[in-house]
Amino acid sequence: MPDIDAALSKALRENPGDVVDLIIHVSGDLGQRVAALEQRGVKVRRRFRLTGAVGIRCTGKVALSLARSSWITKIEVDGPVRALGR
């Protein structure tokens, strides 16, 4: 089971039809994992090769099904990043 914030997990369960932007951290070959995600109907928005992560867009229902994948280690919300107090 991947590391997932309790509030995010609750939001996905309560709103399974909502489209969400997430970052998922994966183990194994990133190219193979992206292909597996696309086969499940997940829109891959970007790849973070250095950290072994992928930015995706999917429904809450699909995100919850991804959480059962053994090769996904962490799921988090893909939101704006602020640096240096800005």
C-alpha positions in Angstrom: 0.0 0.0 0.0 1.5 3.4 -1.0 2.0 6.3 1.4 -1.1 8.5 0.9 -2.3 11.4 3.1 -5.5 10.5 5.0 -7.2 13.6 3.9 -6.5 12.8 0.2 -7.6 9.3 0.6 -10.9 10.5 2.2 -11.5 13.0 -0.6 -10.9 10.4 -3.3 -13.4 8.0 -1.6 -16.0 10.7 -1.1 -15.7 12.1 -4.7 -14.8 9.1 -6.9 -16.0 10.8 -10.1 -14.0 14.0 -9.7 -10.9 14.4 -11.9 -7.7 15.0 -9.9 -4.1 15.9 -10.6 -1.7 13.7 -8.6 2.0 12.9 -8.4 2.7 9.2 -7.9 6.0 7.8 -7.0 6.8 4.4 -8.6 9.4 1.7 -8.2 10.9 -0.1 -11.2 11.3 1.1 -14.8 9.6 4.5 -15.3 8.8 3.8 -18.9 7.1 0.6 -18.1 5.1 2.2 -15.3 4.0 5.0 -17.6 2.8 2.5 -20.2 0.9 0.6 -17.5 -0.8 3.8 -16.4 -1.8 4.7 -19.9 -3.3 1.3 -20.4 -5.5 2.0 -17.4 -6.8 5.2 -19.0 -4.6 7.5 -16.9 -3.4 10.7 -18.6 0.3 11.1 -17.9 1.1 14.8 -17.7 4.8 14.7 -16.9 7.6 12.5 -15.8 10.1 13.2 -13.0 13.0 10.9 -13.9 15.2 12.0 -11.0 12.7 11.2 -8.3 10.9 8.3 -10.1 7.6 10.0 -10.1 4.9 10.8 -12.6 2.3 13.6 -12.8 -1.0 12.2 -13.7 -4.7 13.2 -14.2 -7.4 10.6 -13.4 -10.7 10.2 -11.5 -10.7 9.5 -7.8 -12.0 6.0 -8.5 -9.0 5.2 -10.7 -6.6 6.8 -8.2 -8.0 4.5 -5.5 -7.5 1.5 -7.8 -3.9 2.6 -8.4 -3.3 2.7 -4.7 -3.6 -1.1 -4.7 -0.6 -1.4 -7.1 2.5 -2.8 -5.4 4.8 -0.7 -7.6 3.3 2.7 -6.5 5.1 3.9 -3.3 3.5 7.3 -2.7 0.5 9.3 -4.0 0.2 13.0 -3.4 -1.7 16.0 -4.8 -0.1 17.8 -7.7 -0.5 21.4 -6.8 1.4 24.7 -7.1 4.9 24.8 -5.6 6.1 27.8 -3.7 9.7 28.6 -3.0 11.4 31.1 -0.8 8.2 32.5 0.7 6.5 33.5 -2.6 
